[in-house]
Each structure stands twice: as structure tokens, then as C-alpha cells.
Amino acid sequence: YNSQNMMTYVSNGPNLHPGASHVEFGRSKAILNATNSQRNYAICKRILSQDSVENTKIRRHLLNGDVVLMNRQPTLHRPSIMGHRVRILPKGRTIRLHYANCKSYNADFDGDEMNAHFPQNEIGRSEGYNISSCVNHFLSPKDGKPLTGLIQDYMVSGFMMTVRDRFITKQQYQKIIYSSLVETDHLVLCLPPAIQKPELLWTGKQIISTLLINCTPHLKDFLNMQGKCKVVEKLWSNCTPCADVHLSEDNILIRNGELLMGVFDKNQFGASPYGLIHIFYEIYGGHCANKLLSVLGRACIALLQYTGFSMGVHDVVCRPESNVTRENLILESRNSDNKLLQVVFGAENDTD
């Protein structure tokens, strides 16, 4: 059933993708030549001329959709080795990994090395696609907490997207939605604009609502949830906590798949217990939670193309008034041991 594809791989040789490195005929092995195409063609004829090809194995290149088992040392728990689907990149000699899976491997991008294992038979491939797949290892086997979530730039963009004063035009709304749901195989449901006059405008919360509705499996009820935001109102400058709970942005409120209140931060996007991704996984399963992570990540990156976010040195340097407070605390801490000794030994009034 795959003879035509196999012949193409053998003809291309080891240096042209998709190709093959060698062919095994039972106990003998024929190494393919990168420069001698006539020899590779002769090996193809030898394969086709055989009465049975049961013992013939062609060691081909990896293709898009193949499964590999990724592992990072030290292997401390079960999710330290998981199955991932391959996407072949035309250039580069590095392994690229999505941010969401970094916590499972305890990996970062400062020179970490990982091992890639390629299953060589159908049983191994089946286990990689199902049992060992990263979509089935969303929770930690230690305590049941989530391991997969968005980090870094996604947090910034998600917060900027869901603030109350975020409005986008029709063109921006449609571009973000369709770039996020590019792999969807059904019609995309869009929401009507929040503002009709003088211009059609959508809110950032409606982007999240649209993605939640389109990521919900067919014939399943839309999501309803309540949650707590990590960014509380007292952290906003010149802002006091709102007395009306229904007007506060401290809490997340989702009804029938629509985000009505709250901002998205680490508690919802990240690997946090009882957050949006965790609840989506528990209700709809690992594949739906994996799809939601992917579309939310694409939406966050698309929004950053319109808004942008930068941080300069001035933003991280301690202000003069804060520096005075810091120096006073350091000086007080240095004298705290003497005060503690005086209190313990009852020598508070003893000047000697």
C-alpha cells in the first residue's frame, strides 16, 4: 500500500528530504548513496523484483505527523518522557518545543539538551500516539495539578486582550479569529459586535468567547465557570476595590461559553489548578484542552502584532523613594539581632 512512497524515499537518498538512509534485506544492508542516483535506482528495482517484502525495511526520514518520544534528563516523573507529533522545519538543526510543555520536562531555553526516540514499529507508534501522548499527560501524577499552560508573552497578551477598555475593529477581530482557528475543520461561529455606532467594534473578551465557543466539541454544552484572577483590583494604580461584585474584574465569570467578567492571567492561562485550561480538560478531555491551548496561544501572538509590549531599563530600576525604604529595612534588619537578644535575656534597659 505504501510502495510508491517508499520508492520515492529510496530514490531521493539520504540528503534529500523526504528520503532514506539505507535499506535492510533480511540480514544484509544496502546503504543509499547521496551522489550516485543510479545505485539508488538499482536498489529500488531490487526491492520491486522480490517475491515477498516482509523482511525488507526502509529506514526513511521523519515526516510531518510522525510521533517521537521526547525525554529530558533527569527523568524525575512519568511526564519527563512524552509523545509529540513531528513538524519538519526546512532549516535549522535544533529541536523546537512549545512553551506549554516546558513545565513537564522542567526545561527552559538556555542550552538544555533533550533526547528524541523514534518508535520503529506499529505498536510503538500506537503507544506514542495514544498512551504516551502529551495530551494525555495534562495532570501531574504526584498531586493531580496541571502541568501544561501558557507562559511569558502569552500572559502579557492575554491580560491586555481581556481588560475592559480593549476594543478592536472588524478587520482585526476576523484576522485574530481566523489565524487562531486555522486548523478548524468546521464553520467558525463569530459573535456580533459589542458597539454598533459610530463604528463596529468588538471587545477583547469577545475574542476569548469566540474561541471558547468554537473549541467546544459538537453537541456538548458550552462552558460555565467562575474563578479568581491573580491580578486583583488593588494592584491597579489609582484604583480602589469595587463594591459591586458584578462590576469587579477580580473574578472570572463565563456563561454559555462567553466571558462576561474578569481578566485572563496566570490563574486561567497558566498551569494553575481549577483554571480555564484545567476545567476544559476535565470536562471535554485532553484533545480539546490541547486545541484550546493552541488557539489561545495563536490569538495572543496575533494581538501582540497590533498592540506590542516593551519594557525598558527605566521600568525595572528601583525608584528613589522605594530605594530609601529598602535601605531603611536593610539597616533595621541588621540591628534586629541585638534587639532580639535584649528581649530574650531581659536586658532591654541594660546599657552595659
BALUM-895447 format. One record per residue (C-alpha): x, y, z; residue number from 0; residue in one letter. Coordinates in steps of 0.1 Angstrom, whole numbers, plus 5000, padded with zeros to 4 digits. Each point is the difference from the previous one (the first is absolute). Layout:
REM BALUM-895447
+------+------+------+-----+------+
:    x :    y :    z : pos : code :
+------+------+------+-----+------+
:    X :    Y :    Z : NUM :    a :
...
+------+------+------+-----+------+
REM end
This chain:
REM BALUM-895447
+------+------+------+-----+------+
:    x :    y :    z : pos : code :
+------+------+------+-----+------+
: 5000 : 5000 : 5000 :   0 :    y :
: 5030 : 5023 : 5005 :   1 :    n :
: 5023 : 4987 : 4974 :   2 :    s :
: 4999 : 5031 : 4978 :   3 :    q :
: 5009 : 5023 : 5029 :   4 :    n :
: 5028 : 4976 : 5011 :   5 :    m :
: 5015 : 5000 : 4965 :   6 :    m :
: 5000 : 5038 : 5001 :   7 :    t :
: 5019 : 5001 : 5033 :   8 :    y :
: 5026 : 4975 : 4987 :   9 :    v :
: 5005 : 5020 : 4968 :  10 :    s :
: 5005 : 5032 : 5019 :  11 :    n :
: 5028 : 4986 : 5021 :  12 :    g :
: 5013 : 5012 : 5033 :  13 :    p :
: 5004 : 5037 : 4992 :  14 :    n :
: 4967 : 5009 : 4984 :  15 :    l :
: 4969 : 5001 : 5022 :  16 :    h :
: 4979 : 4979 : 5001 :  17 :    p :
: 5026 : 4973 : 4994 :  18 :    g :
: 5015 : 4970 : 5016 :  19 :    a :
: 5034 : 4990 : 5014 :  20 :    s :
: 5002 : 4963 : 4993 :  21 :    h :
: 4980 : 4969 : 4991 :  22 :    v :
: 5001 : 4967 : 5019 :  23 :    e :
: 4994 : 4968 : 4981 :  24 :    f :
: 4997 : 4974 : 5028 :  25 :    g :
: 5036 : 4997 : 5014 :  26 :    r :
: 5016 : 5022 : 4973 :  27 :    s :
: 5000 : 5038 : 4998 :  28 :    k :
: 5003 : 5023 : 4970 :  29 :    a :
: 5012 : 5036 : 5008 :  30 :    i :
: 4985 : 5026 : 4977 :  31 :    l :
: 5024 : 5024 : 4983 :  32 :    n :
: 4995 : 5037 : 5001 :  33 :    a :
: 5017 : 5006 : 4966 :  34 :    t :
: 4995 : 4967 : 4980 :  35 :    n :
: 4963 : 5001 : 4990 :  36 :    s :
: 5005 : 4970 : 4977 :  37 :    q :
: 5009 : 4978 : 5029 :  38 :    r :
: 4969 : 5011 : 5019 :  39 :    n :
: 4979 : 4993 : 4970 :  40 :    y :
: 5015 : 4965 : 4998 :  41 :    a :
: 4990 : 4994 : 5037 :  42 :    i :
: 4965 : 5011 : 4991 :  43 :    c :
: 4998 : 4974 : 4972 :  44 :    k :
: 5014 : 4973 : 5024 :  45 :    r :
: 4972 : 5008 : 5025 :  46 :    i :
: 4973 : 4998 : 4974 :  47 :    l :
: 5014 : 4967 : 4985 :  48 :    s :
: 4996 : 4981 : 5033 :  49 :    q :
: 4973 : 4975 : 5004 :  50 :    d :
: 4994 : 5011 : 5036 :  51 :    s :
: 5010 : 5032 : 5017 :  52 :    v :
: 4991 : 4989 : 5035 :  53 :    e :
: 5036 : 5001 : 5012 :  54 :    n :
: 5009 : 5032 : 4981 :  55 :    t :
: 5003 : 5031 : 5022 :  56 :    k :
: 5006 : 5035 : 4986 :  57 :    i :
: 5015 : 5025 : 5025 :  58 :    r :
: 4982 : 5031 : 4988 :  59 :    r :
: 5002 : 5036 : 5013 :  60 :    h :
: 4975 : 5014 : 5024 :  61 :    l :
: 4968 : 5015 : 4985 :  62 :    l :
: 4974 : 5024 : 5012 :  63 :    n :
: 4977 : 4983 : 5024 :  64 :    g :
: 5024 : 4973 : 5011 :  65 :    d :
: 5002 : 4994 : 5038 :  66 :    v :
: 5032 : 5003 : 5020 :  67 :    v :
: 5006 : 4995 : 5037 :  68 :    l :
: 5017 : 5030 : 5015 :  69 :    m :
: 5020 : 4997 : 5033 :  70 :    n :
: 5020 : 5024 : 5021 :  71 :    r :
: 5024 : 4988 : 5027 :  72 :    q :
: 4996 : 4996 : 5029 :  73 :    p :
: 4968 : 4979 : 4995 :  74 :    t :
: 4983 : 5008 : 5033 :  75 :    l :
: 4964 : 4991 : 4993 :  76 :    h :
: 4979 : 4984 : 4973 :  77 :    r :
: 4994 : 5032 : 4979 :  78 :    p :
: 5038 : 5003 : 4996 :  79 :    s :
: 4996 : 4979 : 4968 :  80 :    i :
: 4970 : 5006 : 4978 :  81 :    m :
: 4988 : 4995 : 4964 :  82 :    g :
: 5000 : 5030 : 4977 :  83 :    h :
: 4990 : 5003 : 4963 :  84 :    r :
: 5028 : 5012 : 4977 :  85 :    v :
: 4999 : 5030 : 4978 :  86 :    r :
: 5030 : 5001 : 4977 :  87 :    i :
: 5016 : 5035 : 4996 :  88 :    l :
: 5019 : 5008 : 4968 :  89 :    p :
: 5030 : 5015 : 5018 :  90 :    k :
: 5017 : 4998 : 5033 :  91 :    g :
: 5016 : 4972 : 5021 :  92 :    r :
: 4983 : 5005 : 5033 :  93 :    t :
: 4970 : 4985 : 5017 :  94 :    i :
: 4971 : 5024 : 5004 :  95 :    r :
: 4975 : 4995 : 5028 :  96 :    l :
: 4968 : 5018 : 5009 :  97 :    h :
: 5001 : 5021 : 5031 :  98 :    y :
: 4970 : 4982 : 5015 :  99 :    a :
: 5020 : 4967 : 5004 : 100 :    n :
: 5030 : 5015 : 5017 : 101 :    c :
: 4988 : 4995 : 5036 : 102 :    k :
: 4996 : 4962 : 4994 : 103 :    s :
: 5036 : 4997 : 4991 : 104 :    y :
: 5012 : 5027 : 5024 : 105 :    n :
: 5016 : 5015 : 4968 : 106 :    a :
: 5010 : 5035 : 4990 : 107 :    d :
: 5018 : 5015 : 4970 : 108 :    f :
: 5035 : 5007 : 5013 : 109 :    d :
: 5017 : 4970 : 4984 : 110 :    g :
: 4980 : 4971 : 5012 : 111 :    d :
: 5005 : 4967 : 4982 : 112 :    e :
: 4973 : 4974 : 4993 : 113 :    m :
: 4999 : 4965 : 4985 : 114 :    n :
: 4976 : 4991 : 4972 : 115 :    a :
: 4990 : 4963 : 4997 : 116 :    h :
: 4984 : 4988 : 4967 : 117 :    f :
: 4977 : 4970 : 5004 : 118 :    p :
: 5010 : 4974 : 4974 : 119 :    q :
: 4968 : 4978 : 4999 : 120 :    n :
: 4963 : 5005 : 4999 : 121 :    e :
: 4995 : 4990 : 5036 : 122 :    i :
: 5025 : 5026 : 5012 : 123 :    g :
: 4984 : 5026 : 4977 : 124 :    r :
: 4966 : 4992 : 5014 : 125 :    s :
: 5012 : 5005 : 5036 : 126 :    e :
: 5016 : 5033 : 4990 : 127 :    g :
: 4968 : 5013 : 4984 : 128 :    y :
: 4977 : 4989 : 5029 : 129 :    n :
: 5015 : 4988 : 5033 : 130 :    i :
: 5031 : 5022 : 5001 : 131 :    s :
: 4985 : 5030 : 4981 : 132 :    s :
: 5005 : 5034 : 5017 : 133 :    c :
: 4962 : 5007 : 4998 : 134 :    v :
: 4994 : 4971 : 5024 : 135 :    n :
: 5026 : 5012 : 5026 : 136 :    h :
: 4984 : 5033 : 5009 : 137 :    f :
: 4999 : 4993 : 5037 : 138 :    l :
: 5029 : 4992 : 5023 : 139 :    s :
: 5000 : 4964 : 5013 : 140 :    p :
: 5013 : 5013 : 5034 : 141 :    k :
: 4971 : 5023 : 5011 : 142 :    d :
: 4977 : 5003 : 4970 : 143 :    g :
: 5009 : 5036 : 4993 : 144 :    k :
: 5003 : 5013 : 4964 : 145 :    p :
: 5033 : 4998 : 4982 : 146 :    l :
: 4992 : 5017 : 4968 : 147 :    t :
: 4993 : 5037 : 4995 : 148 :    g :
: 5010 : 5032 : 4982 : 149 :    l :
: 5028 : 5022 : 5014 : 150 :    i :
: 5020 : 5032 : 4993 : 151 :    q :
: 4987 : 5020 : 4970 : 152 :    d :
: 4967 : 4982 : 5000 : 153 :    y :
: 4993 : 5012 : 5036 : 154 :    m :
: 5006 : 5037 : 4990 : 155 :    v :
: 4979 : 4997 : 4968 : 156 :    s :
: 4972 : 4982 : 5018 : 157 :    g :
: 4998 : 5027 : 5026 : 158 :    f :
: 5000 : 5028 : 4974 : 159 :    m :
: 4974 : 4982 : 4980 : 160 :    m :
: 4974 : 4997 : 5028 : 161 :    t :
: 5003 : 5034 : 5017 : 162 :    v :
: 4967 : 5018 : 5000 : 163 :    r :
: 5011 : 5029 : 4976 : 164 :    d :
: 5014 : 4977 : 4972 : 165 :    r :
: 4981 : 5006 : 4968 : 166 :    f :
: 5009 : 4987 : 4965 : 167 :    i :
: 4987 : 5006 : 4965 : 168 :    t :
: 4982 : 4975 : 4978 : 169 :    k :
: 5032 : 4993 : 4980 : 170 :    q :
: 5021 : 4994 : 5031 : 171 :    q :
: 4973 : 4978 : 5015 : 172 :    y :
: 4996 : 4978 : 4970 : 173 :    q :
: 5038 : 4997 : 4994 : 174 :    k :
: 5007 : 4989 : 5036 : 175 :    i :
: 4971 : 4975 : 5000 : 176 :    i :
: 5009 : 4984 : 4967 : 177 :    y :
: 5037 : 4999 : 5007 : 178 :    s :
: 4993 : 4983 : 5033 : 179 :    s :
: 4975 : 4975 : 4985 : 180 :    l :
: 5020 : 4993 : 4969 : 181 :    v :
: 4999 : 4962 : 5005 : 182 :    e :
: 4962 : 4999 : 5008 : 183 :    t :
: 4981 : 4976 : 4976 : 184 :    d :
: 4966 : 5016 : 5006 : 185 :    h :
: 4983 : 5033 : 4995 : 186 :    l :
: 5012 : 5027 : 5025 : 187 :    v :
: 4974 : 5016 : 5021 : 188 :    l :
: 5005 : 5037 : 5006 : 189 :    c :
: 4983 : 5024 : 5024 : 190 :    l :
: 4982 : 5032 : 4992 : 191 :    p :
: 5019 : 5033 : 5008 : 192 :    p :
: 4997 : 5015 : 5034 : 193 :    a :
: 4998 : 5035 : 4986 : 194 :    i :
: 4979 : 5009 : 4969 : 195 :    q :
: 5004 : 5037 : 4996 : 196 :    k :
: 5019 : 5020 : 4988 : 197 :    p :
: 5022 : 4970 : 4992 : 198 :    e :
: 4997 : 4962 : 5004 : 199 :    l :
: 5023 : 4990 : 5028 : 200 :    l :
: 5006 : 4968 : 5019 : 201 :    w :
: 5014 : 4997 : 5035 : 202 :    t :
: 5031 : 4979 : 5009 : 203 :    g :
: 4978 : 4978 : 5022 : 204 :    k :
: 4980 : 4991 : 4969 : 205 :    q :
: 5031 : 4985 : 4984 : 206 :    i :
: 5003 : 4976 : 5029 : 207 :    i :
: 4963 : 4993 : 4998 : 208 :    s :
: 5002 : 4992 : 4963 : 209 :    t :
: 5029 : 4976 : 5006 : 210 :    l :
: 4983 : 4982 : 5029 : 211 :    l :
: 4968 : 4995 : 4979 : 212 :    i :
: 5019 : 4986 : 4970 : 213 :    n :
: 5022 : 4978 : 5021 : 214 :    c :
: 4970 : 4984 : 5017 : 215 :    t :
: 4993 : 4965 : 4986 : 216 :    p :
: 4969 : 4995 : 4978 : 217 :    h :
: 4968 : 4992 : 5020 : 218 :    l :
: 5017 : 5009 : 5033 : 219 :    k :
: 4987 : 5028 : 5023 : 220 :    d :
: 5020 : 5032 : 5000 : 221 :    f :
: 5023 : 5008 : 5030 : 222 :    l :
: 4987 : 5016 : 5032 : 223 :    n :
: 5025 : 5009 : 5027 : 224 :    m :
: 5010 : 5024 : 5026 : 225 :    q :
: 5036 : 5007 : 5011 : 226 :    g :
: 5023 : 5024 : 5018 : 227 :    k :
: 5025 : 5022 : 4982 : 228 :    c :
: 5036 : 5003 : 5011 : 229 :    k :
: 5000 : 5037 : 4992 : 230 :    v :
: 4977 : 5015 : 5026 : 231 :    v :
: 4986 : 5035 : 4998 : 232 :    e :
: 5022 : 5015 : 5027 : 233 :    k :
: 5030 : 4994 : 4977 : 234 :    l :
: 4987 : 5025 : 4975 : 235 :    w :
: 5013 : 5035 : 5005 : 236 :    s :
: 4976 : 5026 : 5013 : 237 :    n :
: 4973 : 4974 : 5005 : 238 :    c :
: 4980 : 4988 : 5030 : 239 :    t :
: 4982 : 4967 : 5001 : 240 :    p :
: 4965 : 5001 : 4985 : 241 :    c :
: 4972 : 4995 : 5025 : 242 :    a :
: 4978 : 4984 : 4973 : 243 :    d :
: 5011 : 4964 : 4994 : 244 :    v :
: 4985 : 5000 : 4965 : 245 :    h :
: 5021 : 5030 : 4989 : 246 :    l :
: 5033 : 4987 : 5014 : 247 :    s :
: 5027 : 4986 : 4979 : 248 :    e :
: 5014 : 4979 : 5029 : 249 :    d :
: 4978 : 4970 : 4991 : 250 :    n :
: 4996 : 4980 : 4968 : 251 :    i :
: 4964 : 4993 : 4988 : 252 :    l :
: 4993 : 4979 : 4970 : 253 :    i :
: 4964 : 4992 : 4990 : 254 :    r :
: 4991 : 4978 : 4969 : 255 :    n :
: 5036 : 5004 : 4987 : 256 :    g :
: 5000 : 5038 : 5002 : 257 :    e :
: 5025 : 5019 : 5022 : 258 :    l :
: 4979 : 5026 : 5018 : 259 :    l :
: 5024 : 5012 : 5028 : 260 :    m :
: 5036 : 4999 : 5010 : 261 :    g :
: 5034 : 5000 : 4984 : 262 :    v :
: 5021 : 4970 : 4989 : 263 :    f :
: 5033 : 4995 : 5018 : 264 :    d :
: 5020 : 4971 : 5014 : 265 :    k :
: 4971 : 4986 : 5019 : 266 :    n :
: 4981 : 4994 : 4967 : 267 :    q :
: 5027 : 4996 : 4973 : 268 :    f :
: 5027 : 4984 : 5021 : 269 :    g :
: 5005 : 4966 : 5016 : 270 :    a :
: 4978 : 5009 : 5030 : 271 :    s :
: 4975 : 4977 : 5017 : 272 :    p :
: 4963 : 5008 : 4993 : 273 :    y :
: 5009 : 5025 : 4972 : 274 :    g :
: 4985 : 5001 : 4966 : 275 :    l :
: 5023 : 4975 : 4984 : 276 :    i :
: 4996 : 4976 : 5029 : 277 :    h :
: 4962 : 5002 : 5000 : 278 :    i :
: 4999 : 4996 : 4962 : 279 :    f :
: 5022 : 4968 : 5003 : 280 :    y :
: 4978 : 4985 : 5027 : 281 :    e :
: 4967 : 5007 : 4981 : 282 :    i :
: 5009 : 4994 : 4963 : 283 :    y :
: 5033 : 4979 : 5002 : 284 :    g :
: 5036 : 5004 : 4991 : 285 :    g :
: 4997 : 5006 : 4962 : 286 :    h :
: 4976 : 5029 : 5005 : 287 :    c :
: 5022 : 5015 : 5027 : 288 :    a :
: 5030 : 4997 : 4977 : 289 :    n :
: 4980 : 5017 : 4972 : 290 :    k :
: 4990 : 5028 : 5023 : 291 :    l :
: 5036 : 5006 : 5011 : 292 :    l :
: 5011 : 5002 : 4963 : 293 :    s :
: 4973 : 5024 : 4989 : 294 :    v :
: 5004 : 5022 : 5031 : 295 :    l :
: 5037 : 5002 : 4993 : 296 :    g :
: 4995 : 5010 : 4964 : 297 :    r :
: 4975 : 5026 : 5010 : 298 :    a :
: 5024 : 5015 : 5025 : 299 :    c :
: 5028 : 5002 : 4975 : 300 :    i :
: 4976 : 5016 : 4974 : 301 :    a :
: 4989 : 5027 : 5025 : 302 :    l :
: 5036 : 5009 : 5008 : 303 :    l :
: 5005 : 5008 : 4963 : 304 :    q :
: 4975 : 5028 : 5004 : 305 :    y :
: 5008 : 5013 : 5034 : 306 :    t :
: 5035 : 4990 : 5009 : 307 :    g :
: 5016 : 5000 : 5034 : 308 :    f :
: 5034 : 5012 : 5010 : 309 :    s :
: 5019 : 5005 : 5033 : 310 :    m :
: 5030 : 5023 : 5004 : 311 :    g :
: 5027 : 5004 : 5026 : 312 :    v :
: 4980 : 5028 : 5016 : 313 :    h :
: 4971 : 4976 : 5007 : 314 :    d :
: 5022 : 4976 : 5021 : 315 :    v :
: 5022 : 5025 : 5019 : 316 :    v :
: 4990 : 5006 : 5036 : 317 :    c :
: 4985 : 5035 : 5005 : 318 :    r :
: 5018 : 5024 : 5024 : 319 :    p :
: 4972 : 4999 : 5026 : 320 :    e :
: 4999 : 4962 : 4999 : 321 :    s :
: 5038 : 4999 : 5003 : 322 :    n :
: 4998 : 5020 : 5032 : 323 :    v :
: 4975 : 4976 : 5015 : 324 :    t :
: 5021 : 4970 : 4989 : 325 :    r :
: 5031 : 5015 : 5017 : 326 :    e :
: 4981 : 5007 : 5032 : 327 :    n :
: 4987 : 4964 : 5001 : 328 :    l :
: 5036 : 4986 : 4995 : 329 :    i :
: 5013 : 5022 : 5028 : 330 :    l :
: 4972 : 4990 : 5023 : 331 :    e :
: 5006 : 4963 : 4992 : 332 :    s :
: 5037 : 5003 : 5009 : 333 :    r :
: 4991 : 5013 : 5035 : 334 :    n :
: 4972 : 4975 : 5006 : 335 :    s :
: 5023 : 4973 : 5014 : 336 :    d :
: 5012 : 5023 : 5028 : 337 :    n :
: 4964 : 5010 : 5008 : 338 :    k :
: 4989 : 4964 : 5001 : 339 :    l :
: 5029 : 4990 : 5024 : 340 :    l :
: 4990 : 5029 : 5023 : 341 :    q :
: 4964 : 4988 : 5001 : 342 :    v :
: 5009 : 4963 : 5006 : 343 :    v :
: 5024 : 5006 : 5028 : 344 :    f :
: 4981 : 5029 : 5016 : 345 :    g :
: 5027 : 5026 : 4994 : 346 :    a :
: 4978 : 5026 : 4983 : 347 :    e :
: 5009 : 5028 : 5024 : 348 :    n :
: 5036 : 4988 : 5006 : 349 :    d :
: 5024 : 5023 : 4983 : 350 :    t :
: 5030 : 4978 : 5009 : 351 :    d :
+------+------+------+-----+------+
REM end
